[in-house]
Amino acid sequence: RDQSDCSANTIQSYCECIRMLIQFCCEREQVNADELDMERIDDKTILAFLDSLEKERGNLPQTRNQRLAAIKSFYRYLALQEPTLLDACKRICTIRAKKTEHKVIEALSEEEVESILRAVPSETAWHQRDYALLLLMYNTGARVQELADLRIEEVKTGDYPQVKLKGKGRKERINPLWEKTAAAINQWLATREKAGITSEYLFVNSHRRKLSRFGIAHIVSKYVTLAVATCPSLEKKKVTPHTFRHTTALHMIQSDVDIT
């Protein structure tokens, strides 16, 4: 982390990959983790591990490639710390990623987006949270992790409403907010204040902890399902938080907004 300044999610993903690799090698060599000889792990072992991810775990080639990237990063670090592993690192780093299909993400129409927003009731505080979340997602095209990490102090709902989002590579950007988005956020903030919710994060779950990426994905899926009753075209679409991001970009281009 000190060298690459990776995000917490990247570190967690890399750690999980290395844990699975060590487990695979231990089972293959029939030894305990503390008995594993790292010098015996070569490019053939890594290829066998990657194949097992696809065959036994059902991972897609994209996931396989992500795991390979984590392993290469790990071995580059090992080579710096333990020069005797330099040759193994060189061979492992020559392993090529698998070719993957780049499927086109199907965007939503304005009618479909409005149907999803209308599917959110206004009965409870959590409904107000969900409406503000979905509207902010469409307004800004934010990544799901950006929404999960968003703090109240990073949202301005005054005369010039805007939100500061922190994206990949810790890059920050300012997005203007529509008046209705600012109003929805203000309503949610007022409601959560009455409920005594004091979290620094804008969106929290029923346990008053930061809403996770999976929680946000669940909210999107929930209201898409409800919206099918009034907008049948949604039934054939797989709608995720990233679908909203893609939709926002497409609708901006269609409205002649400068893509820069």
For each residue, the residues with C-beta under 8 A, 3 or more apart:
1: 4 5 6 11
2: 5
3: 77
4: 1 73
5: 1 2 170
6: 1 10 11 14
7: 10 11 145 168 170
8: 11 12
9: 12 13 145
10: 6 7 13 14
11: 1 6 7 8 14 15
12: 8 9 15 16
13: 9 10 16 17 66 70
14: 6 10 11 17 18 70 73 74
15: 11 12 18 19
16: 12 13 19 20
17: 13 14 20 21 66 67 70 71 74
18: 14 15 21 22 70 71 74
19: 15 16 22 23
20: 16 17 23 24 49 53 67
21: 17 18 24 25 41 46 49 71
22: 18 19 25 26 33 36
23: 19 20 26 27 33
24: 20 21 27 28 48 49 52
25: 21 22 28 29 36 40 41 45 49
26: 22 23 29 30 31 32 33 36
27: 23 24 30
28: 24 25 45 48
29: 25 26 36 37 40
30: 26 27
31: 26 35 36
32: 26 35 36
33: 22 23 26 36
34:
35: 31 32
36: 22 25 26 29 31 32 33 40 41
37: 29 40 41
38: 41 78 82 85
39: 84 85 88
40: 25 29 36 37 45
41: 21 25 36 37 38 45 46 88
42: 45 46 88 91 92
43: 46 47 88 91 92 94 95
44: 47 48
45: 25 28 40 41 42 48 49
46: 21 41 42 43 49 50 68 71 92 95
47: 43 44 50 51 95
48: 24 28 44 45 51 52
49: 20 21 24 25 45 46 52 53
50: 46 47 53 54 64 67 68 95
51: 47 48 54 55
52: 24 48 49 55 56 57
53: 20 49 50 56 57 59 63 64 67
54: 50 51 57 58 59 60 61 64
55: 51 52
56: 52 53
57: 52 53 54
58: 54
59: 53 54 63 64 67
60: 54 63 64 100
61: 54 64 65 98 99 100
62: 65 66 100
63: 53 59 60 66 67
64: 50 53 54 59 60 61 67 68 97 98
65: 61 62 68 69 97 98 100
66: 13 17 62 63 69 70
67: 17 20 50 53 59 63 64 70 71
68: 46 50 64 65 71 72 95 97
69: 65 66 72 73 97
70: 13 14 17 18 66 67 73 74
71: 17 18 21 46 67 68 74 75 92
72: 68 69 75 76 92 93 95
73: 4 14 69 70 76 77
74: 14 17 18 70 71 77 78
75: 71 72 78 79 85 88 89 92 93
76: 72 73 79 80 89 93
77: 3 73 74 80 81
78: 38 74 75 81 82 85 89
79: 75 76 82 83 85 86 89
80: 76 77
81: 77 78
82: 38 78 79 85
83: 79 86
84: 39
85: 38 39 75 78 79 82 88 89
86: 79 83 89 90
87: 90 91
88: 39 41 42 43 75 85 91 92
89: 75 76 78 79 85 86 92 93
90: 86 87 93 94
91: 42 43 87 88 94 95
92: 42 43 46 71 72 75 88 89 95
93: 72 75 76 89 90
94: 43 90 91
95: 43 46 47 50 68 72 91 92
96:
97: 64 65 68 69
98: 61 64 65
99: 61
100: 60 61 62 65
101:
102:
103:
104:
105: 242 243 246
106: 237 238 243
107: 243 246 247 250 251
108: 112 113 116 234 237 239 243 244 247
109: 112 113 233
110: 113 114 251
111: 114 115 231
112: 108 109 115 116 227 231 233 234 237
113: 108 109 110 116 117 138 244 247
114: 110 111 117 118
115: 111 112 118 119 227 230 231 234
116: 108 112 113 119 120 134 220 223 224 227 231 234 239
117: 113 114 120 131 134 135 138 223
118: 114 115 227 230
119: 115 116 223 224 226 227 230
120: 116 117 127 130 131 134 223
121: 124 127
122: 127 128 131
123: 127
124: 121 127 128
125: 128 129 188 191 192 195
126: 129 130 206
127: 120 121 122 123 124 130 131
128: 122 124 125 131 132 184 187 188 191
129: 125 126 132 133 188 192 203 204
130: 120 126 127 133 134 219 222 223
131: 117 120 122 127 128 134 135 184 188
132: 128 129 135 136 181 184 185 187 188 203
133: 129 130 136 137 147 203 211 216 219
134: 116 117 120 130 131 137 138 219 220 223 244
135: 117 131 132 138 139 178 180 181 184
136: 132 133 139 140 142 147 163 177 181 184 185
137: 133 134 140 141 142 147 220 241 244 245 248
138: 113 117 134 135 141 244 247 248
139: 135 136 175 177 178 181 248
140: 136 137 163 165 175 177 248
141: 137 138 244 245 247 248 249 252
142: 136 137 146 147 150 165 175 245
143: 146 147 165 167 168 241 242 245
144: 147 148 213 216 217 241 242
145: 7 9 148 149 213
146: 142 143 149 150 165 166 167
147: 133 136 137 142 143 144 150 203 211 216 241
148: 144 145 201 203 210 211 212 213 215 216
149: 145 146 166 201 210
150: 142 146 147 154 155 163 165 201 202 203
151: 154 155 200 201 202
152: 155 189 200 201 202
153: 200
154: 150 151 163 164 165 202
155: 150 151 152 162 163 164 177 185 202
156: 160 161 162 163
157: 161 177 182 183 185 186
158: 161
159:
160: 156 176
161: 156 157 158 176 177 178 179 181 182
162: 155 156 174 175 176 177
163: 136 140 150 154 155 156 174 175 177
164: 154 155 172 173 174 175
165: 140 142 143 146 150 154 172 173 174 175
166: 146 149 170 171 172
167: 143 146 170 171 172 173
168: 7 143 171
169:
170: 5 7 166 167
171: 166 167 168
172: 164 165 166 167
173: 164 165 167
174: 162 163 164 165
175: 139 140 142 162 163 164 165
176: 160 161 162
177: 136 139 140 155 157 161 162 163 181 182 185
178: 135 139 161 181 182
179: 161 182 183
180: 135 183 184
181: 132 135 136 139 161 177 178 184 185
182: 157 161 177 178 179 185 186
183: 157 179 180 186 187
184: 128 131 132 135 136 180 181 187 188
185: 132 136 155 157 177 181 182 188 189 202
186: 157 182 183 189 190
187: 128 132 183 184 190 191
188: 125 128 129 131 132 184 185 191 192 202
189: 152 185 186 192 193 202
190: 186 187 193 194
191: 125 128 187 188 194 195
192: 125 129 188 189 195 197 204
193: 189 190 196 197
194: 190 191
195: 125 191 192
196: 193
197: 192 193 204 208
198:
199: 204 208 209 210
200: 151 152 153
201: 148 149 150 151 152 204 210 211
202: 150 151 152 154 155 185 188 189
203: 129 132 133 147 148 150 210 211 216
204: 129 192 197 199 201 207 208 209 210 211
205: 208 209 210 211 212 215
206: 126
207: 204
208: 197 199 204 205
209: 199 204 205
210: 148 149 199 201 203 204 205
211: 133 147 148 201 203 204 205 215 216
212: 148 205 215 216
213: 144 145 148 216 217 241
214: 217 218
215: 148 205 211 212 218 219
216: 133 144 147 148 203 211 212 213 219 220 241
217: 144 213 214 220 221 240 241
218: 214 215 221 222
219: 130 133 134 215 216 222 223
220: 116 134 137 216 217 223 224 239 240 241 243 244
221: 217 218 224 225 239 240
222: 130 218 219 225 226
223: 116 117 119 120 130 134 219 220 226 227
224: 116 119 220 221 227 228 234 237 239
225: 221 222 228
226: 119 222 223 229
227: 112 115 116 118 119 223 224 230 231 234
228: 224 225 231 232 234 235
229: 226
230: 115 118 119 227
231: 111 112 115 116 227 228 234
232: 228 235
233: 109 112 236 237
234: 108 112 115 116 224 227 228 231 237 239
235: 228 232
236: 233
237: 106 108 112 224 233 234 243
238: 106 243
239: 108 116 220 221 224 234 243 244
240: 217 220 221 243 244
241: 137 143 144 147 213 216 217 220 244 245
242: 105 143 144 245 246
243: 105 106 107 108 220 237 238 239 240 246 247
244: 108 113 134 137 138 141 220 239 240 241 247 248
245: 137 141 142 143 241 242 248 249
246: 105 107 242 243 249 250
247: 107 108 113 138 141 243 244 250 251
248: 137 138 139 140 141 244 245 251 252
249: 141 245 246 252 253 259
250: 107 246 247 253 254
251: 107 110 247 248 254 255
252: 141 248 249 255 257 259
253: 249 250 256 257 259
254: 250 251
255: 251 252
256: 253
257: 252 253
258:
259: 249 252 253
260:
